[in-house]
Amino acid sequence: MTTDQLYEQIKKKGTMLCVGLDTDYTKIPECIKSGRSVGEAVLEFNRRIIDATAPFCIAFKPNLAFYECLGPEGLEILGKTVEHIRLNHPDQFIIADAKRGDIGNTARMYAKSLFETFDFDAVTLSPYMGSETVAPFLDYPGRFAIVVALSSNPSAFDFQTATSDGKPLYQAVMEKMMQVSNPDNMMFVVGATKADKLKSIRSFCPDNFFLVPGVGAQGGSAEEVIASGANAKGGLLINSSRGIIYASQGEDFAAAAASVASKTARI
């Protein structure tokens, strides 16, 4: 998928919402758990959430930790979740929230795994080891590396805003990554809880899409993010996970998720 295609979906649906599939078995409604194994319940929950929210979002973002913790069955569920989206909602952009961050052959195998085996459109990456961490991911046309720049968690300030040569570290990271990529294969993570910094970030990074976590349960404001961070092509994928997928613990959980999704990150 290209940035132009993403922008067409934004205009068509009137939203910048990305739904995070951080599916925790312990938080799934009892009506889904009853009579099902852990794996069956997680997959059925995902399918119902996806089908209910797809009209109101442009992307889905499974967090791999929630599937890897279930062992081989969890990886199978992850694959079937992506397959369900591809077959039933082919207009959706699918992000692997993996935060991989290695180099050389290891990075190449991560890229092969996530882009070829699991068929994701994008993968989140940790850039601490430098530009070599992203290089193999840029070799796939129509796929994106999403580099963590300024995250939404409180301890992001431990390192990400430290200054070097008068610039915060996150700016140095973004500028280096922009040198080795282009807006059609690179995005950046910029947290919704740092919305006050979005305008300045846009001043030196005008064209790339930002994946923006922190809306909903973490307290970030989608309205502030859009006002400060949107560009001529939309330029934002605003993620909400827990606030949408766990909107209800009753049999109406899918409808409740759809209701919240329909009101989140609208433009």
C-alpha positions as CSV (number, residue, x, y, z in Angstrom):
1,M,0.0,0.0,0.0
2,T,1.2,3.5,-0.8
3,T,0.8,6.7,1.1
4,D,-1.6,7.9,-1.7
5,Q,-3.7,4.8,-1.1
6,L,-3.7,5.5,2.6
7,Y,-4.8,9.0,2.0
8,E,-7.6,7.8,-0.2
9,Q,-8.9,5.7,2.7
10,I,-8.6,8.6,5.1
11,K,-10.8,10.7,2.7
12,K,-13.2,7.9,2.0
13,K,-13.9,7.0,5.6
14,G,-13.3,10.4,7.2
15,T,-11.0,9.0,9.9
16,M,-7.3,8.5,10.8
17,L,-8.0,5.6,13.2
18,C,-5.8,2.6,13.7
19,V,-7.3,-0.1,16.0
20,G,-4.7,-1.9,18.1
21,L,-5.3,-5.6,18.5
22,D,-3.7,-6.0,21.9
23,T,-5.8,-9.1,22.7
24,D,-5.4,-10.3,26.2
25,Y,-7.3,-13.5,27.0
26,T,-7.9,-12.4,30.6
27,K,-9.8,-9.4,29.3
28,I,-12.0,-11.1,26.7
29,P,-15.7,-11.2,27.6
30,E,-16.9,-14.4,29.1
31,C,-19.4,-14.9,26.3
32,I,-16.4,-15.5,23.9
33,K,-14.4,-17.7,26.3
34,S,-17.3,-20.0,27.1
35,G,-16.9,-23.4,25.3
36,R,-13.7,-22.3,23.5
37,S,-10.0,-22.9,24.1
38,V,-7.7,-19.9,24.7
39,G,-6.6,-19.8,21.1
40,E,-10.1,-20.2,19.7
41,A,-11.4,-17.4,22.0
42,V,-8.6,-15.0,21.0
43,L,-9.2,-15.6,17.3
44,E,-13.0,-15.3,17.5
45,F,-12.7,-12.1,19.6
46,N,-10.3,-10.6,17.0
47,R,-12.6,-11.5,14.1
48,R,-15.6,-9.9,15.7
49,I,-13.7,-6.8,16.7
50,I,-12.2,-6.5,13.2
51,D,-15.6,-6.9,11.4
52,A,-17.3,-4.4,13.7
53,T,-14.7,-1.7,13.6
54,A,-13.4,-2.0,10.0
55,P,-15.9,0.6,8.6
56,F,-14.5,3.2,11.0
57,C,-10.8,2.7,10.8
58,I,-8.0,2.6,8.1
59,A,-5.6,0.3,9.9
60,F,-5.2,-2.6,12.4
61,K,-2.2,-3.1,14.6
62,P,-1.7,-6.5,16.3
63,N,0.9,-6.2,19.1
64,L,3.0,-9.3,18.6
65,A,3.7,-9.8,22.4
66,F,0.1,-10.8,22.9
67,Y,0.4,-13.6,20.4
68,E,3.9,-14.7,21.0
69,C,3.1,-15.3,24.7
70,L,0.7,-18.1,23.6
71,G,3.5,-20.0,21.9
72,P,3.1,-21.8,18.5
73,E,-0.7,-21.5,18.7
74,G,-0.4,-17.7,19.2
75,L,1.6,-17.3,16.0
76,E,-1.0,-19.4,14.2
77,I,-3.7,-17.0,15.6
78,L,-1.6,-14.0,14.5
79,G,-1.4,-15.4,10.9
80,K,-5.2,-16.2,10.9
81,T,-5.9,-12.7,12.1
82,V,-4.0,-11.1,9.3
83,E,-5.6,-13.5,6.8
84,H,-9.1,-12.6,8.1
85,I,-8.3,-8.9,7.5
86,R,-6.9,-9.5,4.0
87,L,-9.9,-11.7,2.9
88,N,-12.7,-9.6,4.4
89,H,-11.3,-6.0,4.6
90,P,-8.6,-5.7,1.9
91,D,-8.6,-1.9,2.1
92,Q,-7.0,-2.0,5.6
93,F,-3.4,-1.2,6.4
94,I,-1.9,-3.9,8.7
95,I,0.9,-3.0,11.1
96,A,3.0,-5.5,13.1
97,D,3.7,-3.8,16.4
98,A,7.0,-5.8,17.0
99,K,9.6,-3.1,17.8
100,R,12.4,-5.2,16.3
101,G,15.8,-3.6,16.4
102,D,18.6,-5.8,15.2
103,I,21.1,-5.7,12.3
104,G,22.5,-7.9,9.5
105,N,21.1,-11.3,8.8
106,T,18.9,-11.1,11.9
107,A,17.2,-7.9,10.6
108,R,16.8,-9.5,7.2
109,M,15.0,-12.5,8.7
110,Y,12.8,-10.3,10.7
111,A,11.8,-8.5,7.5
112,K,11.2,-11.8,5.7
113,S,9.1,-13.1,8.6
114,L,6.9,-10.1,9.0
115,F,6.5,-9.0,5.3
116,E,6.6,-12.3,3.6
117,T,5.5,-15.0,6.0
118,F,2.9,-12.9,7.9
119,D,2.1,-10.4,5.1
120,F,2.1,-7.2,7.2
121,D,2.2,-3.8,5.5
122,A,4.5,-2.3,8.1
123,V,6.5,-3.1,11.2
124,T,7.5,-1.0,14.1
125,L,11.3,-0.8,14.7
126,S,13.6,0.4,17.5
127,P,16.4,2.4,16.0
128,Y,19.0,2.2,18.8
129,M,21.5,0.2,16.7
130,G,21.4,2.8,13.9
131,S,20.3,2.9,10.2
132,E,21.3,-0.8,9.7
133,T,18.3,-1.8,11.7
134,V,15.9,-0.4,9.1
135,A,17.8,-1.2,5.8
136,P,16.4,-4.7,5.1
137,F,12.9,-3.5,5.7
138,L,13.2,-0.8,3.0
139,D,13.9,-3.4,0.3
140,Y,10.2,-4.3,0.1
141,P,8.2,-2.1,-2.2
142,G,4.8,-1.0,-0.8
143,R,5.9,-1.9,2.8
144,F,6.9,0.4,5.6
145,A,9.4,0.6,8.4
146,I,7.9,2.5,11.3
147,V,10.7,3.8,13.5
148,V,10.1,4.7,17.2
149,A,11.0,8.4,17.6
150,L,9.1,9.9,20.5
151,S,6.9,7.4,22.3
152,S,3.9,7.9,24.5
153,N,5.2,6.4,27.8
154,P,6.3,8.6,30.7
155,S,9.9,7.3,30.7
156,A,10.4,8.2,27.1
157,F,12.1,11.3,28.6
158,D,14.9,9.1,29.9
159,F,16.6,9.1,26.5
160,Q,14.4,10.4,23.7
161,T,14.5,14.1,24.6
162,A,18.2,14.2,25.6
163,T,20.0,16.8,23.5
164,S,23.0,16.3,21.2
165,D,24.4,19.2,19.2
166,G,21.4,21.2,20.3
167,K,18.8,18.7,19.0
168,P,16.7,16.3,21.0
169,L,17.7,12.7,20.3
170,Y,14.3,11.9,18.7
171,Q,15.0,14.6,16.1
172,A,18.4,13.3,15.3
173,V,17.0,9.8,14.9
174,M,14.3,11.0,12.5
175,E,16.6,13.1,10.4
176,K,19.0,10.2,10.0
177,M,16.3,7.8,9.0
178,M,14.9,10.3,6.6
179,Q,18.3,10.4,4.9
180,V,18.2,6.6,4.2
181,S,14.5,6.4,3.2
182,N,11.6,8.2,1.7
183,P,8.0,8.9,2.8
184,D,6.8,5.8,0.8
185,N,8.7,3.4,2.9
186,M,9.3,5.1,6.3
187,M,6.9,6.2,9.1
188,F,7.6,7.3,12.6
189,V,6.1,6.7,16.0
190,V,5.2,9.9,17.7
191,G,3.1,9.5,20.9
192,A,-0.3,11.3,21.4
193,T,0.8,12.2,24.9
194,K,3.5,14.4,23.3
195,A,1.0,16.3,21.1
196,D,2.6,19.6,22.2
197,K,5.7,18.7,20.2
198,L,4.0,17.6,17.0
199,K,4.0,21.0,15.3
200,S,7.8,21.3,15.7
201,I,8.3,17.8,14.5
202,R,6.2,18.5,11.4
203,S,8.5,21.5,10.7
204,F,11.4,19.2,10.0
205,C,9.5,16.1,8.9
206,P,6.7,17.4,6.7
207,D,5.9,14.4,4.5
208,N,6.1,11.2,6.5
209,F,3.2,9.4,8.1
210,F,3.2,9.2,11.9
211,L,1.8,6.3,13.9
212,V,0.4,7.9,17.0
213,P,-0.2,5.7,20.0
214,G,-1.5,6.9,23.4
215,V,-5.1,7.9,22.5
216,G,-7.8,6.6,24.8
217,A,-6.6,4.6,27.8
218,Q,-3.3,6.5,27.9
219,G,-5.1,9.9,27.9
220,G,-3.9,11.4,24.6
221,S,-6.3,13.6,22.6
222,A,-6.9,12.7,18.9
223,E,-8.2,16.2,18.3
224,E,-5.0,17.8,19.5
225,V,-3.0,15.3,17.4
226,I,-4.9,16.0,14.2
227,A,-4.7,19.8,14.8
228,S,-0.9,19.7,15.4
229,G,0.3,16.8,13.2
230,A,-1.8,16.4,10.1
231,N,-0.3,17.2,6.7
232,A,-1.5,17.5,3.1
233,K,-2.0,13.7,2.8
234,G,-3.4,13.2,6.3
235,G,-0.1,11.9,7.5
236,L,-1.4,10.3,10.7
237,L,-2.4,6.8,11.9
238,I,-3.9,7.4,15.3
239,N,-4.0,4.3,17.4
240,S,-6.4,3.3,20.1
241,S,-6.3,-0.2,21.5
242,R,-7.8,-0.9,25.0
243,G,-10.3,1.9,24.8
244,I,-11.9,0.4,21.8
245,I,-11.5,-3.4,21.9
246,Y,-12.5,-3.6,25.6
247,A,-15.3,-1.1,25.4
248,S,-17.7,-3.6,26.9
249,Q,-17.5,-6.9,28.7
250,G,-21.0,-7.9,27.6
251,E,-22.4,-9.7,24.6
252,D,-22.5,-6.3,23.0
253,F,-18.7,-6.0,23.0
254,A,-18.3,-5.8,19.2
255,A,-21.1,-3.2,18.9
256,A,-19.6,-1.2,21.7
257,A,-16.2,-1.3,20.1
258,A,-17.7,-0.1,16.8
259,S,-19.5,2.8,18.6
260,V,-16.2,4.0,20.2
261,A,-14.3,3.6,16.9
262,S,-16.9,5.6,15.0
263,K,-16.2,8.6,17.3
264,T,-12.4,8.3,17.5
265,A,-9.9,10.2,15.3
266,R,-12.6,11.6,13.0
267,I,-11.7,14.3,10.5
